Amino acid sequence: MTFMLYREVMPSSDTPSPPNGGLETSAVWLRAARHAAGLTQAELAQRLGVDQSQVARAESGRVELSAANLDRYLRACRFRLVAVPTVRATAVDLAVAIKDALKSGERDNAVRFLIQLSDNLVSEDRSLATSLVAAPADTGDPRFNAAIAGITEWRLHQKSLPIPEWIQESGALHEQWWIDEFGVGDVTVVQATPEPLRRRNVIVHQIVLESV
């Protein structure tokens, strides 16, 4: 499993800027890797032979890890940090952006980040697309978690790429969630929803996901 290094994405005029000055932080990668590995902070600290407080500080962003220490932390989670020639934000990065937007009550921005994920996966070269889909951390909202999984599966399937385990394990919502509230109840929207999203009870016309 790999993370990637990428240069900062320059947002379009229609796309909200990433919160907190950007998404390229060791804290983002470390939190996502630990969650994907199913480890608590205490368990990761035990693997590393450090105090739990050190892991907590690194994940909070209060301490910026050196490249060597970040690599050590990630390897303890069975991840590697590699450089990939792309400028596009990953599912990991955008899940963090969505979580921050939701915390700030900015639902529309959170939805725009979903659309950006879809756009990024379409735009990326097939040989690099899988580098964008390391398992993201929880956004704090099951609806957005399901949407991330559904969008990623849909776009990877279009490129005939393998579907990661974290997507295969993602379940459906208990009831339908309509991303575009103006289309609620419209059967044509349901029919035009990509199957991986519809299967997860996330309803959105695929045209909505075409561009940021």
Secondary structure, 3 states (H helix, E strand, C coil): CEEEECCCCCCCCCCCCCHHHCCCCHHHHHHHHHHHHCCCHHHHHHHHCCCHHHHHHHHHCCCCCCHHHHHHHHHHCCCEEEECCCCCCCHHHHHHHHHHHHHCCCHHHHHHHHHHHHHHHHHCCHHHHHHHCCCCCCCCCHHHHHHHHHHHHHHHHHCCCCCCHHHHCCCCCCCCEECCHHHCCCHHHHHCCCHHHHCCCEECCHHHHCCC
